[in-house]
């Protein structure tokens, strides 16, 4: 069996090098189904190298509709885990620093992902509105509502961006709960890959009909409650998976 140190020191360069062919392929394909396939393959490669096995529970969604997805954030490996099993294509709203990574940022923009300055709330809202204005057409807009990774596993305060986007578009919100990712890859600093299961739960949509922009704080609270419920369910799934391995 590959040791954690060997898996990490051999795997990280492979993941980094894989960004070149996958990034070029995504950039050339643009915002298409082909780029979505390339992205999912890269995510599955990352999970395979890390030794992560994703266990998913997905509430039935109307595949003909777009949604605003909102999730907790515990590790850099959250993104591959979520993308690999998402029921519909996702376009992330992420911090602008990621957009400055050579090739990665270009490819992500070409695919339709959005990078914002978290210190400039008005500028961020304008950037998100511009992305919405270009249309989603069966593509979900994705937010890590806490804005950063939690180092404890407990939810941090939620930002308002996902609620504002949902109210602006009239799209229902889908909560996502992730558990086990921070055990595979620690949330901050350098850490070794620790192979294990990651549970991802997509909950029932939160309707936005009847809400107005004045209700955004209430919608943020509803999102947080729903994400908390999904995280609890994900932790339960994780415990069952671990029990199976011990049996």
C-alpha positions in Angstrom: 0.0 0.0 0.0 1.3 3.5 -0.9 2.3 5.4 2.2 0.8 8.9 2.9 4.1 10.7 2.3 4.8 8.8 -0.9 1.2 9.4 -2.2 1.5 13.1 -1.4 5.0 13.8 -2.8 4.4 11.8 -5.9 0.8 12.8 -6.4 1.0 16.6 -6.0 3.4 17.1 -8.9 1.1 14.8 -11.1 -1.9 16.9 -10.1 0.0 20.1 -10.9 1.2 18.8 -14.3 -2.2 17.5 -15.2 -3.5 21.1 -15.0 -1.6 21.9 -18.2 -3.4 19.4 -20.6 -6.7 19.7 -18.8 -6.5 23.5 -18.6 -5.7 23.8 -22.2 -8.5 21.5 -23.2 -11.0 23.4 -21.0 -9.8 26.8 -22.3 -10.1 25.7 -25.9 -13.5 24.1 -25.4 -14.9 27.1 -23.6 -18.2 27.0 -21.9 -19.4 23.7 -23.4 -20.3 20.1 -22.4 -16.8 19.1 -23.5 -15.1 21.4 -21.0 -17.4 20.0 -18.3 -16.2 16.4 -19.1 -12.6 17.5 -18.9 -13.2 19.2 -15.6 -14.9 16.2 -14.1 -12.0 13.9 -15.3 -9.5 16.2 -13.7 -11.5 16.2 -10.4 -11.7 12.4 -10.4 -7.9 12.2 -11.0 -7.3 14.4 -8.0 -9.6 12.2 -5.9 -7.9 9.0 -7.1 -4.4 10.3 -6.3 -5.6 11.5 -2.9 -7.2 8.1 -2.2 -10.6 9.7 -1.6 -13.8 7.8 -2.3 -16.9 10.0 -2.6 -20.2 8.7 -1.2 -23.1 10.8 -2.5 -26.7 11.4 -1.6 -28.5 13.6 -4.0 -32.1 14.8 -3.6 -33.9 14.6 -6.9 -33.6 17.8 -8.9 -35.4 19.1 -11.9 -32.7 18.7 -14.6 -34.4 21.2 -16.8 -33.8 24.0 -14.3 -30.8 25.9 -13.0 -30.2 26.4 -9.3 -27.9 28.4 -7.0 -25.9 25.8 -5.0 -24.5 26.7 -1.6 -22.1 24.5 0.4 -19.9 24.4 3.5 -16.1 24.5 2.9 -13.7 22.4 4.9 -10.8 21.5 2.5 -9.3 22.2 -0.9 -10.5 18.7 -1.9 -14.2 19.8 -1.4 -14.3 21.1 -5.0 -13.2 17.8 -6.7 -15.6 15.8 -4.5 -18.6 18.1 -5.3 -17.9 18.5 -9.0 -17.3 14.7 -9.5 -20.9 13.8 -8.5 -22.9 17.0 -9.1 -26.2 16.4 -10.9 -25.7 19.4 -13.1 -22.7 21.5 -14.3 -21.5 24.1 -11.8 -19.9 27.5 -12.3 -18.0 28.6 -9.2 -17.9 32.1 -7.6 -14.4 32.2 -6.2 -11.8 34.6 -4.8 -9.9 36.6 -7.4 -6.5 35.3 -6.2 -7.4 31.9 -7.8 -8.0 33.7 -11.1 -4.4 34.9 -11.2 -3.0 31.3 -11.3 -1.4 30.9 -14.8 -3.5 28.8 -17.2 -5.9 27.8 -14.4 -7.4 31.2 -14.2 -7.7 31.6 -18.0 -9.3 28.2 -18.4 -11.7 28.8 -15.5 -12.8 32.1 -17.0 -13.2 30.6 -20.4 -15.5 27.9 -18.9 -17.6 30.6 -17.2 -16.4 30.5 -13.6 -16.4 33.9 -11.8 -13.6 35.5 -9.7 -14.4 38.3 -7.3 -12.6 40.6 -4.9 -14.1 39.7 -1.5 -13.0 43.0 -0.1 -15.1 44.9 -2.6 -18.7 43.8 -2.0 -20.2 46.2 -4.7 -17.7 45.1 -7.3 -18.3 41.5 -6.4 -22.0 41.9 -6.8 -21.5 43.6 -10.2 -19.3 40.8 -11.4 -21.8 38.1 -10.3 -24.6 40.1 -12.0 -22.6 40.3 -15.2 -22.2 36.5 -15.2 -25.9 36.0 -14.5 -26.7 38.4 -17.4 -24.8 36.1 -19.8 -27.3 33.3 -18.9 -27.0 30.0 -17.1 -29.1 27.6 -19.3 -29.0 24.5 -17.1 -25.8 25.5 -15.3 -25.8 26.0 -11.6 -24.1 28.9 -9.9 -22.0 27.7 -6.9 -21.0 29.4 -3.7 -19.0 28.4 -0.7 -21.2 30.6 1.5 -18.7 30.9 4.3 -16.3 32.6 1.9 -13.3 30.6 3.3 -12.4 27.2 4.7 -13.4 26.3 8.2 -10.5 24.9 10.2 -12.7 23.2 12.8 -15.5 21.7 10.7 -18.0 24.1 12.3 -19.9 26.4 10.0 -18.6 30.0 9.8 -20.9 32.9 9.3 -22.6 32.9 5.8 -22.0 35.7 3.3 -24.9 37.1 1.4 -23.7 36.6 -2.1 -25.5 33.3 -2.7 -28.8 34.7 -1.4 -28.5 37.9 -3.5 -27.8 35.8 -6.6 -30.8 33.5 -5.9 -33.1 36.5 -5.4 -31.7 38.3 -8.5 -32.3 35.3 -10.7 -35.3 33.8 -9.1 -33.5 30.4 -8.8 -34.1 28.1 -5.9 -31.2 27.3 -3.7 -29.7 23.8 -3.3 -27.9 23.2 0.0 -24.8 20.9 0.0 -23.1 19.3 3.0 -19.6 17.9 2.8 -18.0 15.7 5.5 -14.7 13.8 5.6 -12.8 16.1 3.3 -10.8 17.8 6.0 -9.6 14.3 7.1 -8.4 13.5 3.6 -6.7 16.9 3.2 -6.3 19.4 6.0 -8.0 22.8 5.4 -4.9 25.0 5.8 -1.2 24.8 5.2 0.7 21.8 3.8 -0.6 18.3 4.8 -0.3 14.8 3.6 -3.1 13.0 1.8 -5.0 10.6 4.1 -7.0 8.2 2.0 -10.6 7.8 3.1 -14.3 8.4 2.3 -15.8 11.8 1.7 -19.6 12.2 2.0 -21.4 14.8 -0.1 -25.2 15.4 0.4 -27.2 17.5 -2.0 -30.4 18.6 -0.1 -33.9 19.6 -1.2 -34.1 22.9 -3.0 -35.0 26.0 -0.9 -37.8 27.9 -2.8 -37.2 31.6 -3.3 -40.6 32.5 -4.6 -42.3 34.9 -2.2 -38.9 36.4 -1.1 -37.8 39.9 -2.0 -34.4 41.4 -1.8 -35.4 42.8 1.6 -35.7 39.2 2.7 -32.1 38.3 1.9 -31.1 38.0 5.6 -33.9 35.5 6.1 -32.8 33.5 3.0 -29.2 33.4 4.3 -30.5 32.0 7.5 -32.6 29.4 5.6 -29.5 28.5 3.6 -27.4 28.0 6.7 -30.1 25.8 8.4 -30.4 23.7 5.3 -26.6 23.3 4.9 -26.3 22.4 8.6 -28.9 19.6 8.0 -26.9 18.3 5.0 -23.7 18.3 6.9 -25.3 16.3 9.7 -26.6 13.8 7.1 -23.2 13.7 5.5 -21.5 12.9 8.8 -24.1 10.1 9.3 -23.2 8.7 5.9 -19.5 8.9 6.8 -20.0 7.0 10.0 -21.8 4.2 8.2 -19.0 4.0 5.7 -16.4 3.8 8.4 -18.4 1.1 10.3 -18.6 -1.0 7.1 -14.8 -1.0 6.9 -14.4 -2.0 10.5 -17.0 -4.8 10.3 
